[in-house]
Amino acid sequence: MKALVLLLALLLTSGMALAQDRRKHDRQQMKQEDRQRMREDMREVNRDKFGGSRPERQRQMTPQEREKLRQDIREANKNLKR
């Protein structure tokens, strides 16, 4: 009789442990699915934002263009001080 009660208790506790492990696995799986869904959403947003292509890199300025920009900035700063 004691053996039967012990066996029954072991079966119940092992069943609960397996159920908890399964729920933990399901939660992890949902997290992975959520992350995948979020990645897809971000790809869609970026596609809409950039018109289906990546933004082009800016070309490097020539030394003449940089000097002209410096002069324009200096001139604008002088005009601001006045």
SEDOBA-881508 format. One record per atom (N, C-alpha, C, CB): x, y, z; residue number from 1. Coordinates in steps of 0.02 Angstrom, whole numbers, plus 32768, in hexadecimal, padded with zeros to 4 digits. Glycine has a CB too. Layout:
<pts>
pt east:X&north:Y&up:Z&i:NUM
...
</pts>
This chain:
<pts>
pt east:8029&north:7FC5&up:8000&i:1
pt east:8000&north:8000&up:8000&i:1
pt east:802B&north:803F&up:8000&i:1
pt east:7FD2&north:8000&up:803C&i:1
pt east:805F&north:8040&up:802B&i:2
pt east:808D&north:8079&up:802D&i:2
pt east:80B0&north:8082&up:7FEA&i:2
pt east:80C0&north:8070&up:8066&i:2
pt east:80C1&north:804B&up:7FCA&i:3
pt east:80E3&north:804D&up:7F8A&i:3
pt east:80B5&north:806C&up:7F55&i:3
pt east:80F9&north:8007&up:7F74&i:3
pt east:8075&north:805B&up:7F58&i:4
pt east:8044&north:8076&up:7F29&i:4
pt east:803D&north:80C2&up:7F33&i:4
pt east:8000&north:8053&up:7F31&i:4
pt east:803A&north:80D9&up:7F70&i:5
pt east:8034&north:8120&up:7F80&i:5
pt east:8073&north:8144&up:7F68&i:5
pt east:8028&north:812B&up:7FCC&i:5
pt east:80AD&north:8126&up:7F76&i:6
pt east:80ED&north:8143&up:7F61&i:6
pt east:80F1&north:8149&up:7F14&i:6
pt east:8128&north:811A&up:7F7B&i:6
pt east:80DC&north:8113&up:7EF2&i:7
pt east:80DC&north:8113&up:7EA9&i:7
pt east:80AD&north:8149&up:7E8E&i:7
pt east:80C8&north:80CE&up:7E8E&i:7
pt east:8072&north:814F&up:7EAC&i:8
pt east:8042&north:8181&up:7E97&i:8
pt east:805E&north:81C7&up:7EA2&i:8
pt east:8000&north:8178&up:7EBE&i:8
pt east:807E&north:81D4&up:7ED9&i:9
pt east:809C&north:8215&up:7EE8&i:9
pt east:80D3&north:8225&up:7EB5&i:9
pt east:80B8&north:8217&up:7F2F&i:9
pt east:80FD&north:81F4&up:7EA6&i:10
pt east:8132&north:81FE&up:7E74&i:10
pt east:8115&north:820E&up:7E2F&i:10
pt east:815E&north:81C0&up:7E70&i:10
pt east:80E1&north:81EC&up:7E1C&i:11
pt east:80C2&north:81F8&up:7DDB&i:11
pt east:80A5&north:823F&up:7DD8&i:11
pt east:808B&north:81C4&up:7DCD&i:11
pt east:8084&north:8254&up:7E0D&i:12
pt east:8067&north:8297&up:7E0E&i:12
pt east:809C&north:82CE&up:7E0A&i:12
pt east:803C&north:82A1&up:7E4D&i:12
pt east:80D2&north:82C6&up:7E31&i:13
pt east:8106&north:82FA&up:7E31&i:13
pt east:812C&north:82FA&up:7DEF&i:13
pt east:8137&north:82EE&up:7E6C&i:13
pt east:8138&north:82C0&up:7DD3&i:14
pt east:815C&north:82C0&up:7D93&i:14
pt east:8131&north:82DE&up:7D5C&i:14
pt east:8171&north:8278&up:7D81&i:14
pt east:80F0&north:82D2&up:7D5F&i:15
pt east:80C2&north:82EF&up:7D2E&i:15
pt east:80C1&north:833B&up:7D32&i:15
pt east:807C&north:82D4&up:7D38&i:15
pt east:80C2&north:8355&up:7D6F&i:16
pt east:80C2&north:839E&up:7D78&i:16
pt east:8105&north:83BB&up:7D60&i:16
pt east:80B6&north:83B1&up:7DC2&i:16
pt east:813B&north:8398&up:7D6D&i:17
pt east:817D&north:83B1&up:7D58&i:17
pt east:8180&north:83B3&up:7D0C&i:17
pt east:81B5&north:8384&up:7D74&i:17
pt east:8166&north:8380&up:7CEB&i:18
pt east:8166&north:837F&up:7CA2&i:18
pt east:813A&north:83B6&up:7C86&i:18
pt east:814E&north:833B&up:7C88&i:18
pt east:8102&north:83C3&up:7CA5&i:19
pt east:80D5&north:83F8&up:7C8E&i:19
pt east:80F7&north:843C&up:7C95&i:19
pt east:8092&north:83F7&up:7CB6&i:19
pt east:811B&north:8448&up:7CCC&i:20
pt east:813E&north:8487&up:7CD5&i:20
pt east:8174&north:8490&up:7CA1&i:20
pt east:815C&north:848C&up:7D1C&i:20
pt east:8199&north:845A&up:7C93&i:21
pt east:81CE&north:845E&up:7C61&i:21
pt east:81B0&north:846D&up:7C1D&i:21
pt east:81F5&north:841B&up:7C5E&i:21
pt east:8177&north:8450&up:7C0E&i:22
pt east:8157&north:845D&up:7BCD&i:22
pt east:8141&north:84A6&up:7BC9&i:22
pt east:811A&north:842E&up:7BC4&i:22
pt east:8125&north:84C2&up:7BFF&i:23
pt east:810F&north:8508&up:7BFF&i:23
pt east:814B&north:8536&up:7BF5&i:23
pt east:80EA&north:8519&up:7C40&i:23
pt east:8183&north:8526&up:7C15&i:24
pt east:81C0&north:854E&up:7C0D&i:24
pt east:81D6&north:854D&up:7BC4&i:24
pt east:81F9&north:8534&up:7C3C&i:24
pt east:81D5&north:8513&up:7BA6&i:25
pt east:81E9&north:850C&up:7B60&i:25
pt east:81B9&north:8535&up:7B33&i:25
pt east:81E8&north:84C2&up:7B4A&i:25
pt east:8178&north:8532&up:7B42&i:26
pt east:8147&north:8558&up:7B1B&i:26
pt east:8154&north:85A3&up:7B20&i:26
pt east:8100&north:8548&up:7B32&i:26
pt east:8165&north:85BB&up:7B5D&i:27
pt east:8173&north:8602&up:7B66&i:27
pt east:81B0&north:8617&up:7B3E&i:27
pt east:817E&north:8612&up:7BB0&i:27
pt east:81E5&north:85ED&up:7B3F&i:28
pt east:8221&north:85FD&up:7B18&i:28
pt east:8210&north:85FE&up:7ACE&i:28
pt east:8259&north:85CA&up:7B26&i:28
pt east:81E8&north:85CF&up:7AB8&i:29
pt east:81D5&north:85CC&up:7A71&i:29
pt east:81AF&north:860B&up:7A5E&i:29
pt east:81AB&north:858E&up:7A63&i:29
pt east:8182&north:8622&up:7A89&i:30
pt east:815D&north:865F&up:7A7A&i:30
pt east:818C&north:869B&up:7A76&i:30
pt east:8127&north:866B&up:7AB0&i:30
pt east:81BD&north:869D&up:7AA1&i:31
pt east:81EC&north:86D4&up:7A9E&i:31
pt east:8211&north:86D4&up:7A5C&i:31
pt east:821E&north:86CF&up:7AD9&i:31
pt east:8225&north:8699&up:7A44&i:32
pt east:8248&north:8696&up:7A03&i:32
pt east:8219&north:86AC&up:79CB&i:32
pt east:8261&north:864E&up:79F6&i:32
pt east:81DB&north:8697&up:79CF&i:33
pt east:81AB&north:86AC&up:799B&i:33
pt east:81A0&north:86F7&up:799E&i:33
pt east:8168&north:8686&up:79A5&i:33
pt east:819C&north:8713&up:79DA&i:34
pt east:8193&north:875C&up:79E1&i:34
pt east:81CF&north:8781&up:79C3&i:34
pt east:818A&north:876F&up:7A2B&i:34
pt east:820B&north:8768&up:79D1&i:35
pt east:8247&north:8789&up:79B5&i:35
pt east:8247&north:8786&up:7969&i:35
pt east:8286&north:8768&up:79D1&i:35
pt east:8234&north:874C&up:794E&i:36
pt east:8232&north:8746&up:7905&i:36
pt east:81FF&north:8776&up:78E8&i:36
pt east:8222&north:86FD&up:78F1&i:36
pt east:81C5&north:877A&up:7908&i:37
pt east:8191&north:87A8&up:78F0&i:37
pt east:81A8&north:87F0&up:78F2&i:37
pt east:8150&north:879F&up:7919&i:37
pt east:81CC&north:8801&up:7928&i:38
pt east:81E5&north:8846&up:792F&i:38
pt east:8219&north:8855&up:78F8&i:38
pt east:8205&north:8850&up:7974&i:38
pt east:8245&north:8825&up:78E9&i:39
pt east:8276&north:882F&up:78B3&i:39
pt east:8252&north:883C&up:7870&i:39
pt east:82A4&north:87F1&up:78AC&i:39
pt east:821F&north:8814&up:7863&i:40
pt east:81FA&north:881D&up:7824&i:40
pt east:81D7&north:8860&up:7822&i:40
pt east:81C7&north:87E5&up:781B&i:40
pt east:81BB&north:8876&up:785A&i:41
pt east:819B&north:88B7&up:785D&i:41
pt east:81CD&north:88EF&up:784F&i:41
pt east:8179&north:88C2&up:78A1&i:41
pt east:8209&north:88EA&up:786D&i:42
pt east:823B&north:891D&up:7862&i:42
pt east:8253&north:891F&up:781A&i:42
pt east:8277&north:8912&up:7892&i:42
pt east:825A&north:88E4&up:77FB&i:43
pt east:826D&north:88E2&up:77B4&i:43
pt east:8238&north:8906&up:778A&i:43
pt east:8276&north:8899&up:779C&i:43
pt east:81F9&north:88FA&up:779A&i:44
pt east:81C3&north:891A&up:7775&i:44
pt east:81C5&north:8966&up:777E&i:44
pt east:817F&north:88FE&up:778B&i:44
pt east:81D0&north:897C&up:77BC&i:45
pt east:81D4&north:89C5&up:77C9&i:45
pt east:820D&north:89E3&up:77A2&i:45
pt east:81DC&north:89D2&up:7815&i:45
pt east:8247&north:89C2&up:77A3&i:46
pt east:8281&north:89DD&up:777F&i:46
pt east:8275&north:89DD&up:7734&i:46
pt east:82BF&north:89B4&up:778F&i:46
pt east:8253&north:89AA&up:771A&i:47
pt east:8243&north:89A9&up:76D3&i:47
pt east:8217&north:89E4&up:76C1&i:47
pt east:8220&north:8966&up:76C0&i:47
pt east:81E5&north:89F1&up:76EB&i:48
pt east:81B8&north:8A29&up:76DE&i:48
pt east:81DD&north:8A6C&up:76E5&i:48
pt east:817C&north:8A28&up:770F&i:48
pt east:8207&north:8A71&up:7716&i:49
pt east:822A&north:8AAF&up:7725&i:49
pt east:825C&north:8AC1&up:76EE&i:49
pt east:824D&north:8AAA&up:7768&i:49
pt east:8280&north:8A8F&up:76D5&i:50
pt east:82B5&north:8A9C&up:76A4&i:50
pt east:82A2&north:8A89&up:765D&i:50
pt east:82F3&north:8A76&up:76B8&i:50
pt east:8263&north:8A7C&up:7653&i:51
pt east:824B&north:8A6F&up:760F&i:51
pt east:8266&north:8A2E&up:75F1&i:51
pt east:825E&north:8AA8&up:75E3&i:51
pt east:8271&north:89FC&up:761A&i:52
pt east:8286&north:89BB&up:7601&i:52
pt east:82D1&north:89B5&up:75F5&i:52
pt east:8264&north:89AD&up:75C2&i:52
pt east:82F6&north:89EA&up:7602&i:53
pt east:833E&north:89E4&up:75F9&i:53
pt east:8361&north:8A05&up:7634&i:53
pt east:8355&north:8A04&up:75B6&i:53
pt east:839F&north:89F5&up:763B&i:54
pt east:83C5&north:8A13&up:7671&i:54
pt east:83DB&north:8A59&up:765C&i:54
pt east:8403&north:89E8&up:7683&i:54
pt east:83E1&north:8A85&up:768D&i:55
pt east:83F7&north:8AC9&up:767B&i:55
pt east:843F&north:8AC7&up:765F&i:55
pt east:83F3&north:8AF8&up:76B8&i:55
pt east:844B&north:8AF3&up:762E&i:56
pt east:848D&north:8AF5&up:7610&i:56
pt east:84BD&north:8B18&up:7640&i:56
pt east:848B&north:8B19&up:75CC&i:56
pt east:84FB&north:8B02&up:763E&i:57
pt east:852E&north:8B22&up:7667&i:57
pt east:853F&north:8B65&up:7648&i:57
pt east:856C&north:8AF6&up:766E&i:57
pt east:854D&north:8B94&up:7672&i:58
pt east:8560&north:8BD6&up:7659&i:58
pt east:85A6&north:8BD0&up:763B&i:58
pt east:855E&north:8C0B&up:7692&i:58
pt east:85B0&north:8BF4&up:7605&i:59
pt east:85F2&north:8BF2&up:75E7&i:59
pt east:8620&north:8C20&up:760E&i:59
pt east:85EF&north:8C07&up:759C&i:59
pt east:865F&north:8C11&up:760B&i:60
pt east:8690&north:8C39&up:7630&i:60
pt east:869B&north:8C7C&up:760C&i:60
pt east:86D2&north:8C13&up:7638&i:60
pt east:86A0&north:8CB0&up:7634&i:61
pt east:86A8&north:8CF3&up:7617&i:61
pt east:86F0&north:8CFC&up:75FE&i:61
pt east:8696&north:8D2A&up:764B&i:61
pt east:86F7&north:8D23&up:75C9&i:62
pt east:873A&north:8D34&up:75B1&i:62
pt east:8757&north:8D6A&up:75DE&i:62
pt east:8738&north:8D4E&up:7566&i:62
pt east:8799&north:8D72&up:75DE&i:63
pt east:87B7&north:8DA7&up:7607&i:63
pt east:879B&north:8DEC&up:75F8&i:63
pt east:8803&north:8DA7&up:75FD&i:63
pt east:878B&north:8DFA&up:75B9&i:64
pt east:876F&north:8E3B&up:75A7&i:64
pt east:872A&north:8E44&up:75C6&i:64
pt east:876B&north:8E42&up:755B&i:64
pt east:8702&north:8E0F&up:75C4&i:65
pt east:86BF&north:8E13&up:75E1&i:65
pt east:86C3&north:8E1D&up:762D&i:65
pt east:8697&north:8DD3&up:75D0&i:65
pt east:86F1&north:8DFB&up:764D&i:66
pt east:86F9&north:8E03&up:7695&i:66
pt east:870E&north:8E4B&up:76A6&i:66
pt east:872D&north:8DD2&up:76B1&i:66
pt east:873C&north:8E67&up:7680&i:67
pt east:8753&north:8EAB&up:768C&i:67
pt east:871A&north:8EDD&up:7682&i:67
pt east:878E&north:8EBC&up:765F&i:67
pt east:86F2&north:8ED2&up:764E&i:68
pt east:86B9&north:8EFD&up:7641&i:68
pt east:8687&north:8EF9&up:767B&i:68
pt east:8696&north:8EEA&up:75FE&i:68
pt east:867C&north:8EBE&up:7694&i:69
pt east:864E&north:8EB5&up:76CC&i:69
pt east:8669&north:8ED9&up:770A&i:69
pt east:8644&north:8E6A&up:76DB&i:69
pt east:86AA&north:8ED3&up:7717&i:70
pt east:86C8&north:8EF7&up:7750&i:70
pt east:86BE&north:8F43&up:774A&i:70
pt east:8713&north:8EE7&up:7754&i:70
pt east:86CA&north:8F5C&up:770D&i:71
pt east:86C1&north:8FA4&up:7702&i:71
pt east:8679&north:8FB9&up:770E&i:71
pt east:86D8&north:8FB7&up:76BB&i:71
pt east:864B&north:8F91&up:76F5&i:72
pt east:8604&north:8FA1&up:76FE&i:72
pt east:85F2&north:8FA1&up:7748&i:72
pt east:85D8&north:8F6F&up:76D8&i:72
pt east:860D&north:8F72&up:776E&i:73
pt east:85FE&north:8F6F&up:77B5&i:73
pt east:861C&north:8FAB&up:77D9&i:73
pt east:861A&north:8F2E&up:77D3&i:73
pt east:865A&north:8FBC&up:77C8&i:74
pt east:8679&north:8FF7&up:77E7&i:74
pt east:8650&north:9036&up:77DA&i:74
pt east:86C1&north:9001&up:77CD&i:74
pt east:863A&north:903D&up:779B&i:75
pt east:8612&north:9077&up:7788&i:75
pt east:85D0&north:9079&up:77AD&i:75
pt east:8606&north:9077&up:773D&i:75
pt east:85B0&north:903F&up:77B3&i:76
pt east:8570&north:903B&up:77D7&i:76
pt east:857A&north:904C&up:7821&i:76
pt east:8551&north:8FF5&up:77D0&i:76
pt east:85B1&north:9035&up:783F&i:77
pt east:85BF&north:9046&up:7885&i:77
pt east:85CB&north:9090&up:788E&i:77
pt east:85FC&north:901E&up:789E&i:77
pt east:85EE&north:90B0&up:7860&i:78
pt east:85F9&north:90F8&up:7865&i:78
pt east:85B7&north:911E&up:7861&i:78
pt east:8628&north:9111&up:782C&i:78
pt east:858A&north:9108&up:7834&i:79
pt east:854A&north:9128&up:782D&i:79
pt east:851E&north:911F&up:786A&i:79
pt east:8526&north:910E&up:77F0&i:79
pt east:8525&north:90E7&up:788D&i:80
pt east:84FE&north:90DA&up:78CA&i:80
pt east:8513&north:9109&up:7902&i:80
pt east:8505&north:9090&up:78E0&i:80
pt east:8554&north:9117&up:7906&i:81
pt east:856E&north:9141&up:793D&i:81
pt east:8557&north:9189&up:7937&i:81
pt east:85BB&north:913F&up:793E&i:81
pt east:8547&north:919E&up:78FA&i:82
pt east:8532&north:91E3&up:78EF&i:82
pt east:84ED&north:91F1&up:7906&i:82
pt east:8538&north:91F6&up:78A8&i:82
</pts>
